[in-house]
């Protein structure tokens, strides 16, 4: 539970980092990186979704 809270906090501060720590360099990371570059809010939303699913 504490690890998930820390992951979500990282996902809000820097979305690709939170996803990278959970999945590594898989497709979820690249999707999150692209969404963060295109717009910060979509990156946050996807990162929180990817971490909690």
PDB file of N, CA, C and O in Angstrom:
ATOM      1  N   UNK A   1       0.821  -1.200   0.000  1.00  0.00           N
ATOM      2  CA  UNK A   1       0.000   0.000   0.000  1.00  0.00           C
ATOM      3  C   UNK A   1       0.862   1.260   0.000  1.00  0.00           C
ATOM      4  O   UNK A   1       0.591   2.193  -0.756  1.00  0.00           O
ATOM      5  N   UNK A   2       1.889   1.296   0.833  1.00  0.00           N
ATOM      6  CA  UNK A   2       2.753   2.482   0.886  1.00  0.00           C
ATOM      7  C   UNK A   2       3.503   2.672  -0.424  1.00  0.00           C
ATOM      8  O   UNK A   2       3.707   3.800  -0.871  1.00  0.00           O
ATOM      9  N   UNK A   3       3.914   1.561  -1.041  1.00  0.00           N
ATOM     10  CA  UNK A   3       4.622   1.666  -2.320  1.00  0.00           C
ATOM     11  C   UNK A   3       3.705   2.230  -3.395  1.00  0.00           C
ATOM     12  O   UNK A   3       4.147   3.014  -4.234  1.00  0.00           O
ATOM     13  N   UNK A   4       2.448   1.846  -3.382  1.00  0.00           N
ATOM     14  CA  UNK A   4       1.500   2.375  -4.362  1.00  0.00           C
ATOM     15  C   UNK A   4       1.296   3.868  -4.158  1.00  0.00           C
ATOM     16  O   UNK A   4       1.218   4.617  -5.133  1.00  0.00           O
ATOM     17  N   UNK A   5       1.209   4.307  -2.928  1.00  0.00           N
ATOM     18  CA  UNK A   5       1.042   5.738  -2.645  1.00  0.00           C
ATOM     19  C   UNK A   5       2.247   6.526  -3.134  1.00  0.00           C
ATOM     20  O   UNK A   5       2.097   7.612  -3.693  1.00  0.00           O
ATOM     21  N   UNK A   6       3.439   5.984  -2.928  1.00  0.00           N
ATOM     22  CA  UNK A   6       4.649   6.659  -3.404  1.00  0.00           C
ATOM     23  C   UNK A   6       4.678   6.679  -4.928  1.00  0.00           C
ATOM     24  O   UNK A   6       5.056   7.685  -5.529  1.00  0.00           O
ATOM     25  N   UNK A   7       4.281   5.573  -5.558  1.00  0.00           N
ATOM     26  CA  UNK A   7       4.224   5.527  -7.024  1.00  0.00           C
ATOM     27  C   UNK A   7       3.238   6.548  -7.576  1.00  0.00           C
ATOM     28  O   UNK A   7       3.524   7.206  -8.576  1.00  0.00           O
ATOM     29  N   UNK A   8       2.087   6.686  -6.940  1.00  0.00           N
ATOM     30  CA  UNK A   8       1.083   7.648  -7.400  1.00  0.00           C
ATOM     31  C   UNK A   8       1.597   9.072  -7.212  1.00  0.00           C
ATOM     32  O   UNK A   8       1.380   9.925  -8.073  1.00  0.00           O
ATOM     33  N   UNK A   9       2.271   9.336  -6.105  1.00  0.00           N
ATOM     34  CA  UNK A   9       2.842  10.666  -5.877  1.00  0.00           C
ATOM     35  C   UNK A   9       3.887  10.982  -6.941  1.00  0.00           C
ATOM     36  O   UNK A   9       3.921  12.098  -7.459  1.00  0.00           O
ATOM     37  N   UNK A  10       4.729  10.026  -7.269  1.00  0.00           N
ATOM     38  CA  UNK A  10       5.708  10.225  -8.341  1.00  0.00           C
ATOM     39  C   UNK A  10       5.022  10.427  -9.689  1.00  0.00           C
ATOM     40  O   UNK A  10       5.493  11.201 -10.522  1.00  0.00           O
ATOM     41  N   UNK A  11       3.913   9.730  -9.896  1.00  0.00           N
ATOM     42  CA  UNK A  11       3.181   9.869 -11.158  1.00  0.00           C
ATOM     43  C   UNK A  11       2.588  11.261 -11.305  1.00  0.00           C
ATOM     44  O   UNK A  11       2.448  11.762 -12.420  1.00  0.00           O
ATOM     45  N   UNK A  12       2.242  11.886 -10.195  1.00  0.00           N
ATOM     46  CA  UNK A  12       1.696  13.239 -10.265  1.00  0.00           C
ATOM     47  C   UNK A  12       2.814  14.259 -10.488  1.00  0.00           C
ATOM     48  O   UNK A  12       2.642  15.220 -11.238  1.00  0.00           O
ATOM     49  N   UNK A  13       3.949  14.050  -9.840  1.00  0.00           N
ATOM     50  CA  UNK A  13       5.062  14.995  -9.972  1.00  0.00           C
ATOM     51  C   UNK A  13       5.745  14.849 -11.330  1.00  0.00           C
ATOM     52  O   UNK A  13       5.950  15.835 -12.038  1.00  0.00           O
ATOM     53  N   UNK A  14       6.094  13.622 -11.684  1.00  0.00           N
ATOM     54  CA  UNK A  14       6.773  13.347 -12.955  1.00  0.00           C
ATOM     55  C   UNK A  14       6.230  12.030 -13.512  1.00  0.00           C
ATOM     56  O   UNK A  14       6.755  10.960 -13.206  1.00  0.00           O
ATOM     57  N   UNK A  15       5.179  12.112 -14.327  1.00  0.00           N
ATOM     58  CA  UNK A  15       4.459  10.903 -14.763  1.00  0.00           C
ATOM     59  C   UNK A  15       5.312   9.794 -15.371  1.00  0.00           C
ATOM     60  O   UNK A  15       5.134   8.637 -14.989  1.00  0.00           O
ATOM     61  N   UNK A  16       6.228  10.079 -16.293  1.00  0.00           N
ATOM     62  CA  UNK A  16       6.996   8.959 -16.868  1.00  0.00           C
ATOM     63  C   UNK A  16       7.862   8.227 -15.834  1.00  0.00           C
ATOM     64  O   UNK A  16       8.091   7.025 -15.963  1.00  0.00           O
ATOM     65  N   UNK A  17       8.334   8.931 -14.831  1.00  0.00           N
ATOM     66  CA  UNK A  17       9.162   8.279 -13.813  1.00  0.00           C
ATOM     67  C   UNK A  17       8.353   7.262 -13.010  1.00  0.00           C
ATOM     68  O   UNK A  17       8.835   6.161 -12.740  1.00  0.00           O
ATOM     69  N   UNK A  18       7.140   7.619 -12.631  1.00  0.00           N
ATOM     70  CA  UNK A  18       6.299   6.687 -11.894  1.00  0.00           C
ATOM     71  C   UNK A  18       5.994   5.433 -12.688  1.00  0.00           C
ATOM     72  O   UNK A  18       6.007   4.329 -12.145  1.00  0.00           O
ATOM     73  N   UNK A  19       5.719   5.601 -13.968  1.00  0.00           N
ATOM     74  CA  UNK A  19       5.427   4.446 -14.825  1.00  0.00           C
ATOM     75  C   UNK A  19       6.700   3.630 -15.068  1.00  0.00           C
ATOM     76  O   UNK A  19       6.652   2.401 -15.101  1.00  0.00           O
ATOM     77  N   UNK A  20       7.830   4.307 -15.238  1.00  0.00           N
ATOM     78  CA  UNK A  20       9.093   3.605 -15.462  1.00  0.00           C
ATOM     79  C   UNK A  20       9.461   2.727 -14.266  1.00  0.00           C
ATOM     80  O   UNK A  20       9.937   1.606 -14.447  1.00  0.00           O
ATOM     81  N   UNK A  21       9.245   3.223 -13.054  1.00  0.00           N
ATOM     82  CA  UNK A  21       9.583   2.436 -11.872  1.00  0.00           C
ATOM     83  C   UNK A  21       8.702   1.196 -11.742  1.00  0.00           C
ATOM     84  O   UNK A  21       9.120   0.199 -11.155  1.00  0.00           O
ATOM     85  N   UNK A  22       7.496   1.252 -12.281  1.00  0.00           N
ATOM     86  CA  UNK A  22       6.594   0.098 -12.195  1.00  0.00           C
ATOM     87  C   UNK A  22       6.801  -0.882 -13.352  1.00  0.00           C
ATOM     88  O   UNK A  22       6.815  -2.094 -13.137  1.00  0.00           O
ATOM     89  N   UNK A  23       6.962  -0.370 -14.576  1.00  0.00           N
ATOM     90  CA  UNK A  23       6.991  -1.232 -15.765  1.00  0.00           C
ATOM     91  C   UNK A  23       8.351  -1.320 -16.449  1.00  0.00           C
ATOM     92  O   UNK A  23       8.563  -2.218 -17.264  1.00  0.00           O
ATOM     93  N   UNK A  24       9.264  -0.430 -16.145  1.00  0.00           N
ATOM     94  CA  UNK A  24      10.524  -0.397 -16.877  1.00  0.00           C
ATOM     95  C   UNK A  24      10.320   0.264 -18.225  1.00  0.00           C
ATOM     96  O   UNK A  24       9.468   1.142 -18.361  1.00  0.00           O
ATOM     97  N   UNK A  25      11.084  -0.142 -19.217  1.00  0.00           N
ATOM     98  CA  UNK A  25      11.044   0.506 -20.535  1.00  0.00           C
ATOM     99  C   UNK A  25      10.065  -0.193 -21.472  1.00  0.00           C
ATOM    100  O   UNK A  25      10.361  -0.370 -22.654  1.00  0.00           O
ATOM    101  N   UNK A  26       8.927  -0.583 -20.968  1.00  0.00           N
ATOM    102  CA  UNK A  26       7.920  -1.231 -21.798  1.00  0.00           C
ATOM    103  C   UNK A  26       7.050  -0.182 -22.468  1.00  0.00           C
ATOM    104  O   UNK A  26       7.293   1.017 -22.328  1.00  0.00           O
ATOM    105  N   UNK A  27       6.042  -0.628 -23.191  1.00  0.00           N
ATOM    106  CA  UNK A  27       5.203   0.266 -23.988  1.00  0.00           C
ATOM    107  C   UNK A  27       4.436   1.266 -23.114  1.00  0.00           C
ATOM    108  O   UNK A  27       4.151   2.376 -23.564  1.00  0.00           O
ATOM    109  N   UNK A  28       4.097   0.893 -21.876  1.00  0.00           N
ATOM    110  CA  UNK A  28       3.386   1.820 -20.995  1.00  0.00           C
ATOM    111  C   UNK A  28       4.210   3.076 -20.727  1.00  0.00           C
ATOM    112  O   UNK A  28       3.671   4.182 -20.670  1.00  0.00           O
ATOM    113  N   UNK A  29       5.517   2.897 -20.562  1.00  0.00           N
ATOM    114  CA  UNK A  29       6.404   4.040 -20.324  1.00  0.00           C
ATOM    115  C   UNK A  29       6.407   4.980 -21.518  1.00  0.00           C
ATOM    116  O   UNK A  29       6.320   6.197 -21.351  1.00  0.00           O
ATOM    117  N   UNK A  30       6.505   4.427 -22.717  1.00  0.00           N
ATOM    118  CA  UNK A  30       6.586   5.268 -23.912  1.00  0.00           C
ATOM    119  C   UNK A  30       5.270   5.997 -24.172  1.00  0.00           C
ATOM    120  O   UNK A  30       5.274   7.148 -24.609  1.00  0.00           O
ATOM    121  N   UNK A  31       4.145   5.333 -23.906  1.00  0.00           N
ATOM    122  CA  UNK A  31       2.848   6.005 -24.040  1.00  0.00           C
ATOM    123  C   UNK A  31       2.766   7.164 -23.059  1.00  0.00           C
ATOM    124  O   UNK A  31       2.326   8.256 -23.418  1.00  0.00           O
ATOM    125  N   UNK A  32       3.188   6.929 -21.821  1.00  0.00           N
ATOM    126  CA  UNK A  32       3.140   7.973 -20.810  1.00  0.00           C
ATOM    127  C   UNK A  32       4.072   9.127 -21.170  1.00  0.00           C
ATOM    128  O   UNK A  32       3.713  10.291 -20.988  1.00  0.00           O
ATOM    129  N   UNK A  33       5.251   8.819 -21.675  1.00  0.00           N
ATOM    130  CA  UNK A  33       6.194   9.862 -22.074  1.00  0.00           C
ATOM    131  C   UNK A  33       5.614  10.718 -23.197  1.00  0.00           C
ATOM    132  O   UNK A  33       5.714  11.944 -23.162  1.00  0.00           O
ATOM    133  N   UNK A  34       5.014  10.076 -24.187  1.00  0.00           N
ATOM    134  CA  UNK A  34       4.409  10.805 -25.299  1.00  0.00           C
ATOM    135  C   UNK A  34       3.253  11.685 -24.819  1.00  0.00           C
ATOM    136  O   UNK A  34       3.146  12.844 -25.220  1.00  0.00           O
ATOM    137  N   UNK A  35       2.394  11.137 -23.966  1.00  0.00           N
ATOM    138  CA  UNK A  35       1.272  11.923 -23.445  1.00  0.00           C
ATOM    139  C   UNK A  35       1.759  13.093 -22.590  1.00  0.00           C
ATOM    140  O   UNK A  35       1.155  14.166 -22.613  1.00  0.00           O
ATOM    141  N   UNK A  36       2.836  12.899 -21.841  1.00  0.00           N
ATOM    142  CA  UNK A  36       3.373  13.978 -21.021  1.00  0.00           C
ATOM    143  C   UNK A  36       3.975  15.072 -21.891  1.00  0.00           C
ATOM    144  O   UNK A  36       3.851  16.255 -21.572  1.00  0.00           O
ATOM    145  N   UNK A  37       4.618  14.693 -22.977  1.00  0.00           N
ATOM    146  CA  UNK A  37       5.179  15.695 -23.895  1.00  0.00           C
ATOM    147  C   UNK A  37       4.057  16.485 -24.566  1.00  0.00           C
ATOM    148  O   UNK A  37       4.160  17.700 -24.732  1.00  0.00           O
ATOM    149  N   UNK A  38       2.987  15.792 -24.950  1.00  0.00           N
ATOM    150  CA  UNK A  38       1.873  16.464 -25.620  1.00  0.00           C
ATOM    151  C   UNK A  38       1.060  17.329 -24.663  1.00  0.00           C
ATOM    152  O   UNK A  38       0.507  18.353 -25.064  1.00  0.00           O
ATOM    153  N   UNK A  39       0.989  16.924 -23.420  1.00  0.00           N
ATOM    154  CA  UNK A  39       0.240  17.686 -22.423  1.00  0.00           C
ATOM    155  C   UNK A  39       0.450  17.060 -21.059  1.00  0.00           C
ATOM    156  O   UNK A  39       0.320  15.846 -20.903  1.00  0.00           O
ATOM    157  N   UNK A  40       0.766  17.863 -20.091  1.00  0.00           N
ATOM    158  CA  UNK A  40       1.123  17.337 -18.773  1.00  0.00           C
ATOM    159  C   UNK A  40      -0.027  16.582 -18.107  1.00  0.00           C
ATOM    160  O   UNK A  40       0.191  15.527 -17.512  1.00  0.00           O
ATOM    161  N   UNK A  41      -1.243  17.109 -18.201  1.00  0.00           N
ATOM    162  CA  UNK A  41      -2.411  16.504 -17.549  1.00  0.00           C
ATOM    163  C   UNK A  41      -2.736  15.123 -18.124  1.00  0.00           C
ATOM    164  O   UNK A  41      -2.980  14.202 -17.344  1.00  0.00           O
ATOM    165  N   UNK A  42      -2.753  14.931 -19.448  1.00  0.00           N
ATOM    166  CA  UNK A  42      -2.992  13.576 -19.959  1.00  0.00           C
ATOM    167  C   UNK A  42      -1.921  12.585 -19.490  1.00  0.00           C
ATOM    168  O   UNK A  42      -2.223  11.414 -19.260  1.00  0.00           O
ATOM    169  N   UNK A  43      -0.693  13.040 -19.350  1.00  0.00           N
ATOM    170  CA  UNK A  43       0.364  12.174 -18.841  1.00  0.00           C
ATOM    171  C   UNK A  43       0.105  11.742 -17.416  1.00  0.00           C
ATOM    172  O   UNK A  43       0.331  10.584 -17.065  1.00  0.00           O
ATOM    173  N   UNK A  44      -0.368  12.661 -16.590  1.00  0.00           N
ATOM    174  CA  UNK A  44      -0.690  12.341 -15.196  1.00  0.00           C
ATOM    175  C   UNK A  44      -1.838  11.344 -15.135  1.00  0.00           C
ATOM    176  O   UNK A  44      -1.781  10.360 -14.399  1.00  0.00           O
ATOM    177  N   UNK A  45      -2.871  11.606 -15.908  1.00  0.00           N
ATOM    178  CA  UNK A  45      -4.047  10.725 -15.890  1.00  0.00           C
ATOM    179  C   UNK A  45      -3.652   9.311 -16.311  1.00  0.00           C
ATOM    180  O   UNK A  45      -4.044   8.339 -15.665  1.00  0.00           O
ATOM    181  N   UNK A  46      -2.882   9.194 -17.383  1.00  0.00           N
ATOM    182  CA  UNK A  46      -2.483   7.866 -17.847  1.00  0.00           C
ATOM    183  C   UNK A  46      -1.552   7.190 -16.841  1.00  0.00           C
ATOM    184  O   UNK A  46      -1.664   5.986 -16.609  1.00  0.00           O
ATOM    185  N   UNK A  47      -0.647   7.941 -16.250  1.00  0.00           N
ATOM    186  CA  UNK A  47       0.296   7.356 -15.289  1.00  0.00           C
ATOM    187  C   UNK A  47      -0.446   6.805 -14.069  1.00  0.00           C
ATOM    188  O   UNK A  47      -0.148   5.702 -13.610  1.00  0.00           O
ATOM    189  N   UNK A  48      -1.395   7.556 -13.551  1.00  0.00           N
ATOM    190  CA  UNK A  48      -2.158   7.076 -12.391  1.00  0.00           C
ATOM    191  C   UNK A  48      -2.975   5.855 -12.776  1.00  0.00           C
ATOM    192  O   UNK A  48      -3.075   4.903 -12.000  1.00  0.00           O
ATOM    193  N   UNK A  49      -3.563   5.874 -13.972  1.00  0.00           N
ATOM    194  CA  UNK A  49      -4.320   4.712 -14.453  1.00  0.00           C
ATOM    195  C   UNK A  49      -3.417   3.492 -14.592  1.00  0.00           C
ATOM    196  O   UNK A  49      -3.775   2.402 -14.145  1.00  0.00           O
ATOM    197  N   UNK A  50      -2.248   3.666 -15.207  1.00  0.00           N
ATOM    198  CA  UNK A  50      -1.349   2.542 -15.450  1.00  0.00           C
ATOM    199  C   UNK A  50      -0.826   1.957 -14.141  1.00  0.00           C
ATOM    200  O   UNK A  50      -0.641   0.744 -14.041  1.00  0.00           O
ATOM    201  N   UNK A  51      -0.591   2.785 -13.155  1.00  0.00           N
ATOM    202  CA  UNK A  51      -0.054   2.304 -11.885  1.00  0.00           C
ATOM    203  C   UNK A  51      -1.130   1.587 -11.079  1.00  0.00           C
ATOM    204  O   UNK A  51      -0.837   0.602 -10.401  1.00  0.00           O
ATOM    205  N   UNK A  52      -2.355   2.060 -11.140  1.00  0.00           N
ATOM    206  CA  UNK A  52      -3.413   1.477 -10.298  1.00  0.00           C
ATOM    207  C   UNK A  52      -4.124   0.299 -10.949  1.00  0.00           C
ATOM    208  O   UNK A  52      -4.846  -0.425 -10.264  1.00  0.00           O
ATOM    209  N   UNK A  53      -3.945   0.083 -12.254  1.00  0.00           N
ATOM    210  CA  UNK A  53      -4.662  -1.035 -12.895  1.00  0.00           C
ATOM    211  C   UNK A  53      -4.093  -2.375 -12.534  1.00  0.00           C
ATOM    212  O   UNK A  53      -4.591  -3.402 -12.996  1.00  0.00           O
TER     213      UNK A  53
END
